[in-house]
Amino acid sequence: MKMPKGIDRAPVVLVTGDDESVIRDTVVLIDRHLVGEADRDSCLEELTLGTGLDADASTQITVEHVVAAAQTPAFLTPRRVVVARHLGSLTTKDLVAPLVEYLGNPLETTVLVVVWDVAAGSGVRKGPPPKSLLAAVGECKGVIVDTSRGKKTAEWVTAQLSAESFRLDSAAVARLVDHVGDQPDVLVATLTNLRGSFGVGDVVRLEDLEPFLGVTGDVTPWTLTDAISEGDVDGALTALQRMLVGGGRHPLAVLATLTSYVGNLVALDGAAVTGRDDAARLLGGSPFVATKALVQARRLGSERVADLATLVAQADLDVRRSQLGSELVVEVLVARMASRSGTTRSGPTRRNEGRRTGR
């Protein structure tokens, strides 16, 4: 992947955006690039704001811990990469003051990756980075990576593609834009799969792209989330298998879809919204997607929304901690989410009977 200009010399990289799954995918690619061939255990330190610092979780990681990690000199490696996640809750000048002070004189051997996101299911609303932090990043010649789609999906998709080592021809780009629609996690999943098949300088044509978009049995991410919303366990598991097997999607890509789905429910739960336009403004997506999320959030209620968010957060940890069994973790997650959503069914719905018939 081609990195943003100046990232290798930057003392800080601030990753922002309007979709958590896209941010997460971007950060993974950035830290892989920055670590390079160095030993990850020696070079990389990852901190997540608000999580346990020690084994018994008696001390929570704070922004001061992030600064302390950034100030630690490199040992046995040319530089250290410190990735700090869930800083999206630091929305005031006072909260980011320790970071701003550090960036006034950053350590030359540290690259600090500030991930402007929030924990799924935390109920914390992410705000924009304070102006003082943005100014500090600019003054120390840091890099801001904005993954936001903006107003036009086509422009956003094109911008994301420009960072890849391969390129798509015009017909493939147009097809991908149509495929992505209002679901940014679709792009994350597609690019993840393309990276496994195409390298530096490769040209991906329309006929090359099609197999990655579902012509071999894949289904769209909203087929899975719609089945979950309806409480259709069988339909949800069928959709999951078609995504994993027919579509060749990695379990992390599916998990990104579920994280985005639950994140919308959490954001809308208890929010002062009166209809789809308010919901769309809050979520930053299309009114159609926002309406579905709003109806589901209101129908489930706070307790079940929180339950789903907890399930996704735990599955995320389980997938990342284990080298094996990630597909099983996601399968159990999908079954649990569907069983705790919608109206309990003793059998498949008509919609899913039709979908099975077409397999």
C-alpha positions in Angstrom: 0.0 0.0 0.0 1.3 3.4 -0.9 1.4 5.5 2.3 0.6 9.3 2.6 3.5 11.6 1.7 5.8 12.2 4.6 4.5 9.4 6.9 8.0 7.8 7.3 9.5 11.0 8.7 6.4 12.2 10.7 6.6 12.2 14.5 2.8 11.7 14.7 0.1 10.3 12.4 -3.4 11.3 13.2 -6.0 8.9 11.7 -9.6 10.2 11.6 -12.8 9.4 9.7 -16.5 8.9 9.9 -16.5 5.0 9.9 -14.8 3.0 12.6 -14.2 -0.1 10.3 -12.4 2.1 7.7 -10.3 3.7 10.4 -9.3 0.3 11.8 -8.3 -1.0 8.4 -6.2 2.1 7.7 -4.4 1.9 11.0 -3.5 -1.8 10.5 -1.9 -0.9 7.1 -0.1 2.1 8.6 1.4 0.2 11.5 2.5 -2.6 9.2 4.2 -0.1 7.0 5.9 1.7 9.8 7.2 -1.4 11.5 8.3 -2.9 8.2 10.9 -5.7 8.7 11.6 -4.8 12.3 10.7 -7.1 15.2 7.1 -6.1 16.1 7.5 -7.0 19.8 10.5 -4.7 20.1 9.3 -2.0 17.8 5.5 -1.7 18.3 3.5 -0.7 21.4 -0.3 -0.6 21.3 -2.3 1.3 23.9 -6.1 1.5 24.1 -7.5 4.4 26.1 -9.7 3.4 29.0 -8.6 -0.3 29.1 -6.7 -2.0 31.8 -3.0 -1.2 32.1 -2.1 -4.1 34.2 -3.2 -7.7 34.6 -5.9 -7.1 37.1 -7.1 -3.9 35.2 -6.9 -1.9 38.4 -5.3 1.0 36.5 -6.9 2.4 33.3 -4.8 3.7 30.4 -4.9 7.5 30.1 -3.5 10.0 27.7 -0.6 10.5 30.1 0.3 6.8 29.6 0.3 7.4 25.8 2.7 10.3 26.2 4.9 8.3 28.5 5.1 5.5 25.9 5.9 8.0 23.1 8.7 9.5 25.2 10.3 6.1 25.7 13.5 5.8 23.6 13.9 3.1 21.0 15.9 0.0 22.1 17.5 -2.4 19.6 15.4 -0.9 16.8 15.8 2.3 14.8 12.5 3.6 16.0 9.4 2.8 18.1 5.8 2.9 16.8 3.3 3.7 19.4 -0.4 3.1 18.3 -2.9 4.9 20.6 -6.5 3.9 20.0 -9.9 5.3 21.1 -8.7 8.9 21.5 -11.9 10.1 19.9 -13.4 10.9 23.3 -10.7 13.6 24.0 -12.8 16.4 22.5 -11.6 19.4 24.4 -8.4 21.5 24.6 -7.8 20.5 28.2 -8.2 16.7 27.5 -5.6 16.7 24.7 -3.2 19.2 26.5 -0.7 16.4 27.4 -0.5 15.3 23.7 -0.2 18.9 22.5 2.7 19.5 25.0 4.5 16.4 23.8 4.1 17.3 20.2 5.9 20.6 20.9 9.1 18.5 21.3 8.4 15.0 20.1 11.0 12.2 20.5 12.8 11.7 17.2 12.9 7.9 17.4 9.1 7.6 18.0 6.2 7.6 15.5 3.0 8.2 17.5 -0.1 6.9 15.7 -3.2 8.7 17.2 -6.3 6.8 16.3 -9.4 9.1 16.5 -12.0 6.5 17.2 -14.1 5.3 20.2 -14.8 1.9 21.6 -17.7 0.0 20.1 -20.6 -0.2 22.6 -19.1 2.3 25.0 -21.9 4.8 24.5 -19.2 7.5 24.1 -19.8 9.9 21.2 -16.8 10.8 19.1 -16.2 14.4 18.4 -13.8 16.1 16.0 -10.2 16.6 17.1 -9.7 19.8 19.0 -8.1 22.7 17.0 -5.2 22.8 19.4 -4.3 19.1 18.5 -4.7 19.7 14.8 -2.4 22.8 15.1 0.2 20.8 17.1 0.2 18.0 14.5 0.8 20.5 11.7 3.5 22.5 13.5 5.6 19.4 14.2 5.2 18.3 10.5 2.9 15.4 11.4 0.5 13.7 9.0 -3.3 13.7 9.2 -4.9 10.7 7.4 -8.6 11.5 6.9 -10.6 8.4 5.8 -13.9 10.2 5.6 -16.1 9.7 2.6 -17.2 13.2 2.4 -20.3 14.0 0.3 -19.5 11.9 -2.7 -19.0 8.2 -2.6 -17.2 8.1 -5.9 -14.6 10.7 -4.8 -14.1 8.8 -1.5 -13.6 5.4 -3.2 -11.1 7.0 -5.7 -9.2 8.5 -2.8 -8.9 5.2 -1.0 -7.8 3.4 -4.2 -5.1 6.0 -4.8 -3.3 4.6 -1.7 -3.1 1.0 -3.1 -0.1 -0.5 -4.8 -2.4 -1.8 -7.6 -4.8 0.2 -9.7 -8.3 -0.3 -11.1 -9.2 0.6 -14.6 -12.1 3.1 -15.1 -14.8 0.3 -15.6 -13.7 -1.5 -12.5 -13.7 1.8 -10.5 -17.3 2.6 -11.6 -18.4 -1.0 -10.7 -16.8 -0.7 -7.3 -18.4 2.6 -6.6 -21.8 1.2 -7.4 -21.1 -1.9 -5.2 -20.0 0.2 -2.2 -23.0 2.5 -2.1 -23.5 3.7 1.4 -21.7 0.9 3.1 -18.0 1.8 3.6 -17.2 -1.6 5.2 -17.9 -3.1 1.8 -14.9 -1.3 0.5 -12.7 -2.4 3.4 -13.6 -6.1 2.8 -13.1 -5.8 -1.0 -9.7 -4.1 -0.7 -8.6 -6.6 1.9 -9.3 -9.4 -0.5 -7.8 -7.6 -3.5 -4.5 -7.1 -1.6 -4.2 -10.9 -1.4 -4.3 -11.3 -5.1 -2.8 -8.2 -6.7 0.5 -6.6 -6.1 2.6 -3.5 -7.1 1.8 -2.2 -10.5 -1.0 -4.7 -11.3 -4.1 -3.4 -13.2 -7.4 -4.8 -12.0 -9.9 -4.8 -14.8 -13.7 -5.3 -14.5 -13.5 -9.0 -15.2 -10.8 -9.3 -12.5 -12.9 -7.4 -10.0 -16.2 -9.2 -10.4 -15.2 -12.4 -8.5 -14.5 -10.2 -5.4 -17.9 -8.7 -5.5 -20.1 -11.7 -5.1 -20.5 -13.5 -8.4 -19.1 -16.7 -6.8 -21.9 -16.9 -4.2 -21.1 -13.9 -2.0 -23.9 -11.8 -0.5 -23.8 -8.1 0.5 -23.1 -7.2 4.1 -26.6 -5.9 4.6 -28.0 -9.3 3.8 -26.3 -10.5 7.0 -27.2 -7.5 9.1 -30.9 -7.6 7.9 -31.1 -11.3 8.9 -29.7 -10.4 12.3 -32.1 -7.6 12.7 -35.0 -9.9 12.0 -33.8 -12.5 14.5 -33.4 -15.0 11.7 -30.6 -17.2 13.0 -30.6 -19.6 10.1 -30.7 -16.8 7.5 -27.9 -15.0 9.3 -25.6 -18.1 9.4 -26.4 -18.8 5.7 -25.4 -15.3 4.8 -22.2 -15.5 6.9 -21.1 -18.7 5.2 -21.7 -17.3 1.8 -19.6 -14.3 2.8 -16.8 -16.4 4.2 -16.8 -19.2 1.6 -18.4 -17.8 -1.5 -17.0 -14.4 -1.1 -13.7 -15.3 0.4 -14.1 -12.6 3.1 -11.8 -12.7 6.1 -13.6 -13.0 9.5 -12.1 -9.6 10.4 -13.9 -8.0 7.4 -17.2 -9.6 8.6 -16.5 -8.3 12.1 -15.9 -4.8 10.7 -19.4 -5.0 9.2 -20.9 -6.1 12.5 -19.0 -3.4 14.4 -20.4 -0.7 12.1 -23.9 -2.1 12.4 -23.8 -2.2 16.2 -22.1 1.2 16.3 -25.0 2.8 14.5 -27.5 1.2 17.1 -25.4 2.5 20.0 -25.2 6.0 18.6 -29.0 6.2 18.1 -29.9 4.5 21.4 -31.4 7.3 23.5 -30.4 10.0 21.0 -32.7 13.0 20.5 -33.7 12.2 17.0 -37.2 12.6 15.6 -36.9 10.9 12.2 -34.7 9.6 9.5 -33.1 13.0 8.6 -32.0 13.5 12.2 -30.7 10.0 12.3 -28.8 10.4 9.0 -27.2 13.6 10.3 -26.1 11.8 13.4 -24.7 8.8 11.7 -23.3 10.6 8.6 -24.8 8.1 6.2 -27.8 7.8 3.9 -31.3 8.3 5.2 -32.3 4.8 4.1 -29.5 3.1 6.2 -30.2 5.5 9.1 -33.9 4.7 9.1 -33.2 1.0 9.3 -30.8 1.6 12.2 -33.2 3.9 14.0 -36.2 1.5 13.8 -34.0 -1.4 15.0 -32.5 0.7 17.9 -35.9 1.7 19.1 -37.3 -1.8 18.8 -34.5 -3.4 20.7 -34.2 -0.9 23.5 -31.1 0.1 25.5 -30.6 -3.2 27.2 -30.5 -5.4 24.1 -28.4 -2.8 22.2 -25.9 -2.8 24.9 -25.9 -6.6 24.9 -25.2 -6.7 21.2 -22.4 -4.2 21.6 -20.8 -6.3 24.3 -21.0 -9.4 22.1 -19.2 -7.7 19.3 -16.5 -6.2 21.5 -15.7 -9.6 23.1 -15.6 -11.3 19.7 -13.2 -8.6 18.4 -10.8 -9.5 21.3 -11.2 -13.2 20.7 -10.4 -13.0 17.0 -7.3 -10.8 17.5 -6.0 -12.9 20.4 -6.2 -16.2 18.6 -4.4 -17.5 15.5 -7.0 -20.2 15.0 -10.8 -20.4 15.1 -11.6 -16.9 14.0 -14.3 -18.2 11.7 -15.9 -20.1 14.6 -15.8 -17.0 16.8 -17.6 -14.9 14.1 -20.1 -17.8 13.6 -21.0 -17.9 17.3 -21.2 -14.1 17.4 -23.7 -14.0 14.5 -25.9 -16.7 16.0 -26.0 -15.0 19.3 -26.7 -11.6 17.8 -29.6 -13.0 15.7 -31.0 -14.9 18.6 -31.1 -11.8 20.7 -32.6 -9.6 18.0 -36.1 -9.4 16.4 -38.8 -11.9 17.0 -37.8 -15.4 17.8 -38.5 -17.8 14.9 -38.8 -21.5 14.9 -37.8 -21.7 11.3 -36.6 -19.6 8.3 -38.5 -16.7 7.0 -39.9 -16.7 3.4 -37.2 -14.3 2.3 -34.5 -16.7 3.5 -36.2 -19.8 2.2 -35.9 -18.1 -1.2 -32.3 -17.3 -0.6 -31.5 -20.9 0.3 -33.2 -22.1 -2.8 -30.9 -20.0 -4.9 -27.8 -21.5 -3.5 
